[in-house]
Amino acid sequence: MDFEPSQLQEAVSLIAAGLAGAGDSRVKVCSGLRFWSEDREGAPEPMIFSPSLIVIVQGSVRVILPGEVRDFGPSHYFLSTLTVPVNIQVTNASAAKPLLGLIIDLDLTCVSQLLSIVGEEIALESAPVRLPAVLPTAIDRDFYQSFLRLLRCTQSNLDWRVLSEGMKREMFYRVLRGPSGHILRKRIESNTPIQKVACAIVFIQRNLSELLEIKTIARHVGVSVSSLHAHFNSVVGESPLRYIKCLRLHRAQGLLQSGNDVIQSALEVGYSSASQFSREYKRKFGEPPSLTRKRGQ
């Protein structure tokens, strides 16, 4: 780790303070930030990574992607440039020493503005053939100092109102300067595989309740069907069809947890068959949708 143990301990204290008042909730939201805590280890659980920067300061997690498993803790941050279904397993946490982390929503408008300022002044490594949507990156001293300034800013409502946008901007700048900078740049630039996939994902999210054909998505993005498959496999690690199914099931889970009817939830995410929806939902989450709805009431 390229930072002092005392800095890590300060980050632990600041995130614990940020979680104060969250009660039994594992996440507390604060204007573009989500304070995250888990007090027990467990089996992998499906979840959605939205475009974000994720920093763990205590404990560790395993992120399971299609064909790839990554472990990370306080020495790395995770950059998620797209909305991506993953499986998360908490591998080091307890009631006495919980997992603690901060999720910073990725402001792509801010990143684009930064790129317009820095231009080509930031030397980027040669981009690899595969540009993954989720990437772990070693934390350096400059990144951690910016991270601590952001956390300190959360301790005062006035400081947060005045300084938070600048603090988050600094964090995104540190990512651009770091080893993941080329991924973030490619996410913003037009006509790159990751940007094409991002465009497809926005279209999918807006039309999730409709019949989605791959040729329609490809036409909207401006690529061939074969290119769309290649881009998804390169960036997300799975086909467009599998991605759509994962996204539908995750959205349905949220609807059910809010008390929506099973059939209504199935229809809202694009299923025409309630029985097919129930089978695929149980296969994904390990329980029937009716049980999820019951627990959410």
Steps between C-alpha positions, in 0.01 A plus 500: 500500500637839398348687796539515877314267742384812687331622180319168466383519861373854444303379197348219711392750765355743245296234320375361832393854589334537159294186569371635830123506500469239224343252745473149355562624146825383343525812282457869580462740207645851505473701175709297258659287774391173657655393830513120501522257792471120539535328836517137388662282238280295270435333168517698173196723441387644165506877475534780246807722482396841371765735354700575813827506688507254792754525783522245782678619817437198725430135420499345155264384227512268202351627175393220268466597135437274199821298467684709759535523879657798677578544871552845637533687827665820625791492254285533184201691375250372245399705198166404343438695179168334405189350658623143547343194669753332732510265796645640822633287786607661828813306596622690807251664737360457850279686745812617685684600183252551214572553136504876438509674166396801298328492160538821298258539209693558179411841354578450132420864420768606747746246355430630149567857617829389656605331177425818305741684733785251522479387136799281422712641784431191710721224366296184473625144489432310179144379533470121517296308245228440760352803674305354794201681645625429854867546586694478831785749538774537761459806723788748509577782742349779289175309456470431872567859600220613266277226639561615859422861410168384355418299813589790731269720296205272590532584870361852457177584317641842408831357376309243296274759336794725412782255425354162400487553122864608498601206717325249273652669196844454656428128552409454133815686401709260712339206322581657162862542612522141621526157335124493428507832317492341155179312590330819612616688191373225269166510684462866402645491148264422212520190281689286750371153596429607858311810383295291256409259780410795724265632229343155467450473877319835515269382219440168680422671831249736335325215318527217749126437507487462120595212270870565448657355187877504463477631143295797625758581768785465248321733258450759775870487594613506137685168485439156356349221712832315501685815611251558781555144625877548480485832687282357779722194541809722513367765737236325714619141462167361379257518209237774461221248561647381830557860603137589425374201702718595801385861487134398477525267797682759713241765419222252582666430834483870586133516402416195710688638800282811468188283528405474133293202387696211342313506168513879484876495566554238229312708245679823594840347423400342170386145587182381327499168688464507880613137529818566300568807712457302825735223380773739391458718809541202735803379304659844533419590861439161663141573604163543326389858425203460734739457794697811407174695488388361836827597669479849351156573643 
